[in-house]
Amino acid sequence: MTTPTTTLETADGWAELETAALLGTDRRALPEPAGPAALLAAAAAVDRTDPAVALLDLAALVAVRRRAGAVALPAPELPPAAAPDARPELPEAAARRLAVLVGGRTAGAAPANLAELLPQWLEAAVAHGYRLPGSLVPPLLDAARARSELRAPAVALAGPLGRWLADRNQDWRFVHRTAAEPAEADAGPQVWQEGLFAERVTHLVRLRRERPQDALELLASTWPTERAEDRVLFLDALQEGLSAADEPFLEAALTDRSKNVRATAAELLSTLPGSAFATRMAERARAVVRLEGRRLTVSPPAECDAGMQRDGIPPKSPTGRGERAWWFGEIVAAAPLALWAADTGLGPDQLLRLPVGDGGTDWTDDLREAWARAAVRQQDADWARALLGPVPRPGRAGRTAGSPARLLSVLPAAERSAWTAAFVQTHGLGDAFQLLGACATPWTPPLSTAVVAALERAAGSGAYPWSHSGVLGMTERALAPEAAPAVAALAADAAPDTAWAETFDRLAGTLRFRAAMLAELVGRAG
Amino acid sequence: MEERWSTEHVLSLAPDQASLKAAGKLSGPAPWSGAGWEQGVLWGLCKGSGSTPYRAAVELATPAYKCSCPSRKFPCKHVLGLLLLWSAGAAEIAEGAERPDWVAEWMAGRQAAVEQKTARQQVRAETADPAAARRRVERRTARVSAGAQELRLRLADGVRRGLADHAAGAADWEQVAARMVDAQAPGLASKVRELAYTPQQGLLTGYALLHLLAGAWGRVDELPEELAATVRTRVGFTADTAELLAGPTVRDRWLVLGSRDTADDRLTTRRLWLRGAKTGRPALLLAFGRPGQAPELALPAGQSLEAELAFHPGARPLRAVLGQRYGAPEAGPAEPPAGLSPAEAVAGYGAAVADDPWLESWPVVLSEVVPVLGPEGWQLTDGRSAVAVRRGSVPEAALWRLAALSAGHPVTLFGECGPAGFAPVTAWAGQGRPVGVGQ
């Protein structure tokens, strides 16, 4: 029998009594009493006429003696405490909110989509730099274990306590692999040599953020021995802090055994304007697009030569389009956009207005498409703005090349919101999902107003709310709190007991919840 | 004006999860109108599906609830929603508003009912026939004695055949339990039922202690008065609340150390542990609710209440009933309660067992202990001695929350100390507020 508390005396005859009781006094004689004198004296007073009754009497004596004489266990070794955390404690109301959000309790005041609001809560709390009450850290880590997108903010909030817990509970080991704070210089070489893949990527990303050159050297030190699929992801890590210093390494990677590594290296080089790669691509681009008078003449390449292939242009078109058009697109998309202004003296707007052709085929769309890809890759806001143009008029698909959402992502936040608001006003929500997704959250008041108005029109037009479920989900997360009264008004005006009434009710509830949740973090709602 | 309740406090009143969820939807200002709060009464009108709004009101001190909705849940979702709205400090609830007539009527009706009940109790006490009462007690005593005798025979038979066969006879023990109920010894019945599901390693202890109890009943008249009272209680005699309150009471400022609810399909039981600020006495209050109803008595840990308690008699008095209160519960001291080391706590349980051999645990505050997970499970240590956390007393996740709360630093813990270890109930970290461990 395992007793969590030890007894003062184990030689008290209990084991013998237990054996006799298990087998039965019909088969086993009553054991002789044992133990210290006081116990023996008490045992001597037991009437032994019926061995079964006597055994129970004796067992009662010993059992009570054991309970009354229990002593504490020896102290185990004390583990080290968690490192101190100097951040200010989370306001109390916010702590209660987090308890609801991580679902430890499905308590009251919980509308809609708690799961959708948790990431927002976490980001806001991280921005405020709060320390969580200790007892909320385990449920948060449990939530982050199941949802990897929560890990970075959860680990940042959990702080030293999170790492201390992760040392003790296997379930939370991911904490050590999640990038949340500056690389610890001393942890470096060991993690890189011995760590799991995820730990190594995390380490590389952190180091790159702080000391780009060291990160490059670390990667180069083991590069030949890495597996091809790992090399691709390590190379991706160089995107942050990319500079001319990375060029020789990337140039070398253009001859890598793996096709994906070659393509990634080429992509990175194409965003380095001054590189030899960019110069080579610019040469090729000049050869395929020329300004002749007031028109752009296109002469697509006749073949994909070894140099082009080395620079990451696949000889076979993966899309099934004509190979010459494919090579043409790859060249223009990888060439530095600055070359066009330098060569022609024209800005993007002017260039985009010029007619395009080779005499027979219309190359306008191909050229715009390639420029759009280049604008996104090179994060060129002037080109992105010109390519997007004004919001297309109603009923027109528009001549926007590439993906408008991706072009939009290149623009500053205010411009993105303004363009999308104009788009929603004109075209409603049907095609707005990706555009809205490209806008910073929470949405600006004008964008929020445009979305609410579009929802009102959609409700009025007899459409079903679920045909807008994607946009509605995003709206719950992103609508500006200032729009709450407008939504509440919609909810009040909607025909009762309809799907739209329920939708607006829910939206209004979520907005209130979000507003309260963010206010608590500021400490206003105390 | 008293403090608003915390959201936790309100949540603890909910009879079940479904009510909580429903109340959450009513905790926004939208459905409410005419809400107010004045002199310990909270009220509001909640728009439902019908044309007339429901009238919900709460008398905060008792607390007592009223709602005009037809729900059988108690308190209903409207009352809970109103309380949640209020606890969030919503401006829609007018502070110091004049109570509407329906609230005033309800309060007056409550007052009258309380007075009537007191009067009825007085009448009953005056008209009771002492001779008839004594005859009833004698009849019951005889039946219990027969039951206890039968139980001793059954236990001895078990030991004669061998406890290795015990598991096979679980159904037989259900029958014995039913016989104990017939013998009007519900305490013996529940112990017998426990025995049916006791694992083999604890069987002999269970048999022996039950044998000791049944034997003690046989000579209850020879025992010292306190121990005799303990035996009576454990066999299943209950003390009448009114009678207890008519006897000696202890007035003190009672600090709430913790509370725990357990529910089965017939009953929700709430245990509330208190400690007197002046007397240092521990006390345990029990409150019950039917399924779907939270027990009415709700006192959050850390609050303290000036009141009279009447203790059930016994060798180790602990269970008490709440008598006269003096004022509403207030926030208790900011610092954690004073406590003992693990060695002292274990010894304290031992001393209590010396008074009442059937005692399974004794409430205790542990000071400055660190929860440590070792190969044998969780232990609580102050660096000099340790006590194990009783397995299964709280879920594993709760112990991790406790570990996180401590972060390796000492905490103050309230709980029950028994032969199988310590069952934590409430924790205080540093100068922080009490945190329930089990929930």
Boltz contact constraints between the chains, C-beta under 6 A:
constraints:
  - contact:
      token1: [A, 1]
      token2: [B, 201]
      max_distance: 6.0
  - contact:
      token1: [A, 4]
      token2: [B, 388]
      max_distance: 6.0
  - contact:
      token1: [A, 4]
      token2: [B, 420]
      max_distance: 6.0
  - contact:
      token1: [A, 4]
      token2: [B, 421]
      max_distance: 6.0
  - contact:
      token1: [A, 5]
      token2: [B, 346]
      max_distance: 6.0
  - contact:
      token1: [A, 18]
      token2: [B, 204]
      max_distance: 6.0
  - contact:
      token1: [A, 21]
      token2: [B, 159]
      max_distance: 6.0
  - contact:
      token1: [A, 21]
      token2: [B, 163]
      max_distance: 6.0
  - contact:
      token1: [A, 21]
      token2: [B, 204]
      max_distance: 6.0
  - contact:
      token1: [A, 22]
      token2: [B, 162]
      max_distance: 6.0
  - contact:
      token1: [A, 22]
      token2: [B, 163]
      max_distance: 6.0
  - contact:
      token1: [A, 22]
      token2: [B, 164]
      max_distance: 6.0
  - contact:
      token1: [A, 23]
      token2: [B, 162]
      max_distance: 6.0
  - contact:
      token1: [A, 24]
      token2: [B, 160]
      max_distance: 6.0
  - contact:
      token1: [A, 24]
      token2: [B, 161]
      max_distance: 6.0
  - contact:
      token1: [A, 24]
      token2: [B, 162]
      max_distance: 6.0
  - contact:
      token1: [A, 25]
      token2: [B, 159]
      max_distance: 6.0
  - contact:
      token1: [A, 25]
      token2: [B, 160]
      max_distance: 6.0
  - contact:
      token1: [A, 26]
      token2: [B, 160]
      max_distance: 6.0
  - contact:
      token1: [A, 52]
      token2: [B, 156]
      max_distance: 6.0
  - contact:
      token1: [A, 52]
      token2: [B, 159]
      max_distance: 6.0
  - contact:
      token1: [A, 52]
      token2: [B, 160]
      max_distance: 6.0
  - contact:
      token1: [A, 53]
      token2: [B, 156]
      max_distance: 6.0
  - contact:
      token1: [A, 55]
      token2: [B, 159]
      max_distance: 6.0
  - contact:
      token1: [A, 56]
      token2: [B, 159]
      max_distance: 6.0
  - contact:
      token1: [A, 56]
      token2: [B, 208]
      max_distance: 6.0
  - contact:
      token1: [A, 56]
      token2: [B, 211]
      max_distance: 6.0
  - contact:
      token1: [A, 59]
      token2: [B, 204]
      max_distance: 6.0
  - contact:
      token1: [A, 59]
      token2: [B, 208]
      max_distance: 6.0
  - contact:
      token1: [A, 60]
      token2: [B, 208]
      max_distance: 6.0
  - contact:
      token1: [A, 60]
      token2: [B, 212]
      max_distance: 6.0
  - contact:
      token1: [A, 63]
      token2: [B, 205]
      max_distance: 6.0
  - contact:
      token1: [A, 63]
      token2: [B, 208]
      max_distance: 6.0
  - contact:
      token1: [A, 64]
      token2: [B, 357]
      max_distance: 6.0
  - contact:
      token1: [A, 67]
      token2: [B, 353]
      max_distance: 6.0
  - contact:
      token1: [A, 67]
      token2: [B, 419]
      max_distance: 6.0
  - contact:
      token1: [A, 68]
      token2: [B, 350]
      max_distance: 6.0
  - contact:
      token1: [A, 68]
      token2: [B, 353]
      max_distance: 6.0
  - contact:
      token1: [A, 68]
      token2: [B, 354]
      max_distance: 6.0
  - contact:
      token1: [A, 69]
      token2: [B, 350]
      max_distance: 6.0
  - contact:
      token1: [A, 70]
      token2: [B, 346]
      max_distance: 6.0
  - contact:
      token1: [A, 70]
      token2: [B, 350]
      max_distance: 6.0
  - contact:
      token1: [A, 72]
      token2: [B, 342]
      max_distance: 6.0
  - contact:
      token1: [A, 72]
      token2: [B, 343]
      max_distance: 6.0
  - contact:
      token1: [A, 72]
      token2: [B, 346]
      max_distance: 6.0
  - contact:
      token1: [A, 72]
      token2: [B, 385]
      max_distance: 6.0
  - contact:
      token1: [A, 72]
      token2: [B, 387]
      max_distance: 6.0
  - contact:
      token1: [A, 73]
      token2: [B, 386]
      max_distance: 6.0
  - contact:
      token1: [A, 75]
      token2: [B, 381]
      max_distance: 6.0
  - contact:
      token1: [A, 75]
      token2: [B, 383]
      max_distance: 6.0
  - contact:
      token1: [A, 75]
      token2: [B, 384]
      max_distance: 6.0
  - contact:
      token1: [A, 75]
      token2: [B, 385]
      max_distance: 6.0
  - contact:
      token1: [A, 75]
      token2: [B, 386]
      max_distance: 6.0
  - contact:
      token1: [A, 76]
      token2: [B, 372]
      max_distance: 6.0
  - contact:
      token1: [A, 76]
      token2: [B, 374]
      max_distance: 6.0
  - contact:
      token1: [A, 76]
      token2: [B, 379]
      max_distance: 6.0
  - contact:
      token1: [A, 76]
      token2: [B, 381]
      max_distance: 6.0
  - contact:
      token1: [A, 76]
      token2: [B, 386]
      max_distance: 6.0
  - contact:
      token1: [A, 78]
      token2: [B, 370]
      max_distance: 6.0
  - contact:
      token1: [A, 78]
      token2: [B, 383]
      max_distance: 6.0
  - contact:
      token1: [A, 81]
      token2: [B, 407]
      max_distance: 6.0
  - contact:
      token1: [A, 81]
      token2: [B, 408]
      max_distance: 6.0
  - contact:
      token1: [A, 81]
      token2: [B, 409]
      max_distance: 6.0
  - contact:
      token1: [A, 82]
      token2: [B, 407]
      max_distance: 6.0
  - contact:
      token1: [A, 82]
      token2: [B, 408]
      max_distance: 6.0
  - contact:
      token1: [A, 96]
      token2: [B, 7]
      max_distance: 6.0
  - contact:
      token1: [A, 107]
      token2: [B, 11]
      max_distance: 6.0
  - contact:
      token1: [A, 107]
      token2: [B, 20]
      max_distance: 6.0
  - contact:
      token1: [A, 108]
      token2: [B, 20]
      max_distance: 6.0
  - contact:
      token1: [A, 108]
      token2: [B, 23]
      max_distance: 6.0
  - contact:
      token1: [A, 108]
      token2: [B, 24]
      max_distance: 6.0
  - contact:
      token1: [A, 108]
      token2: [B, 27]
      max_distance: 6.0
  - contact:
      token1: [A, 108]
      token2: [B, 84]
      max_distance: 6.0
  - contact:
      token1: [A, 109]
      token2: [B, 24]
      max_distance: 6.0
  - contact:
      token1: [A, 109]
      token2: [B, 27]
      max_distance: 6.0
  - contact:
      token1: [A, 110]
      token2: [B, 24]
      max_distance: 6.0
  - contact:
      token1: [A, 134]
      token2: [B, 404]
      max_distance: 6.0
  - contact:
      token1: [A, 134]
      token2: [B, 405]
      max_distance: 6.0
  - contact:
      token1: [A, 134]
      token2: [B, 407]
      max_distance: 6.0
  - contact:
      token1: [A, 135]
      token2: [B, 401]
      max_distance: 6.0
  - contact:
      token1: [A, 135]
      token2: [B, 404]
      max_distance: 6.0
  - contact:
      token1: [A, 135]
      token2: [B, 405]
      max_distance: 6.0
  - contact:
      token1: [A, 135]
      token2: [B, 435]
      max_distance: 6.0
  - contact:
      token1: [A, 137]
      token2: [B, 404]
      max_distance: 6.0
  - contact:
      token1: [A, 138]
      token2: [B, 400]
      max_distance: 6.0
  - contact:
      token1: [A, 138]
      token2: [B, 401]
      max_distance: 6.0
  - contact:
      token1: [A, 138]
      token2: [B, 404]
      max_distance: 6.0
  - contact:
      token1: [A, 161]
      token2: [B, 407]
      max_distance: 6.0
  - contact:
      token1: [A, 165]
      token2: [B, 404]
      max_distance: 6.0
